[in-house]
Amino acid sequence: VSLQMASVQYVHTQRFQAEVIAFIQHFTQLQDVLGRQRAAVAGQTVRDKAQRASRILLDIEAGAPVLLIPESSRSNNLIVANLGKLKVKNKFIFAGSPGTFSLQDKGSGKSSSSPEAPKR
């Protein structure tokens, strides 16, 4: 997803958040169903568990987005957050590449990019 936009105001509400989450959950369930149907039609083994979740490559620039977060639906009090110039960009890299970590690294506290301690 590549998106460039001018300044935007977003008023956060619990209902909107719940609707977005429900849409995303429904969408991923439908993706799983369609993937299983494609596999069955192609004669492939249909797995019981869903495959790895979809990944979305993001490249987003927003000029001075402002978040308005009401204290409650019945209150005039709100938090105003001016995010300035916002840039969001991600990338996908393979496990074990520099900058990644795995469960094996968790016990040692190391990541693939962390240098080893000097030996004395």
N, C-alpha and C positions, 0 to 999 in steps of 0.2 A: 504494500500500500504506500503510495507516494502522494503526499498532500502538502500543499502550500496554501496558507490562508492569511488574511489580514486579521486585525484584532477581532476578537470574539468574546462575548459574555456568556457564561454558563451558570445557570441557577440550579444548584444541586437539590434534588428532592429524593426522598427514599423511594417513592413510587417509580420515578424514572429509572433509578438504579435497578430496582427489582424487575422492571420490564425489560431492560437491556440484558440482565443476567438470564432471565427466562428465555429470551429470544436466542441468546448464544447457546444455552443448554439444548433447546429444541433443535437448533440448527445442527449442532454436533451429533445429536441422536439421529437425525435424518441422514447425515453424512455416513454414519456407521451403518445404518440400514441399507443405504444405496451401495456402499462398499461390499457388504455381505451378499447382496443380490448379484452384483457384478461378478464376484468370486464364484458364486454358485452357478451362474450361467456359463462362466468360462471353465467350469469343471475343476476349479481349485478348491482346496480345503477351506472351509469356513471356520474361523476360530471363534471360541466362546467369548474371549475377551476382546475388547476394542484394541486396535493398533495404537501406535503412538499418536498423540494428539496432533492436530493440524498446527502448522507453524506459519506465522505471518511475518514477512520481512517488512519492517517499518522504516519510513523515511518521512518524517513529519516536521514541518516548520510552521509555527504560528506566531504572528506579530502581536505581542502584548495581550495574551488571553487573560481574562479576569474571571475568577471563580467567585460566585456568590453562594455562601453556605448558610442557610437560615438556621437559627437556633432550634426551631420547631416549625411545624406547619401553621401554628397559631401565633407565632411571635413575629414582631417587626425587627427584632435583633438579628444581625447576621455577621458573618466573618467575610471580609473582602480580601481576596488573595490576587494580587497583580503579579503574574508570573514573568513579566518582562518578555524578552524574546525567547520562545521555547523551541528547542530542537530535540526530537526523539528519533534515534536511529539505532537499529540493532543489527546483528549478524549471527550467522550460524557457523559454528566450528566443530570439528570432530573431537570426541573425547580423547584426552591425552595430549591435545595440542597445548601450546603455551597459553596460560591464562585460564585453563580449565581445572577442575578438581573432580574427584570421584569419591565414592564411599570408602575406597581403600585409603585415600589420602586423609580422610576425616580423622582417623585415629592418630596419625602422625602430625596433623596440623599443617601439612605441606600442600601446596598446589603445584601444578606443572610448571608454573612460571616462577615459583619462589626459589631463590638460590639456596644451595645447601650451606649449612653453617661451616665456617672455616675450621679445618682440623688443626689441633694443637698438639 
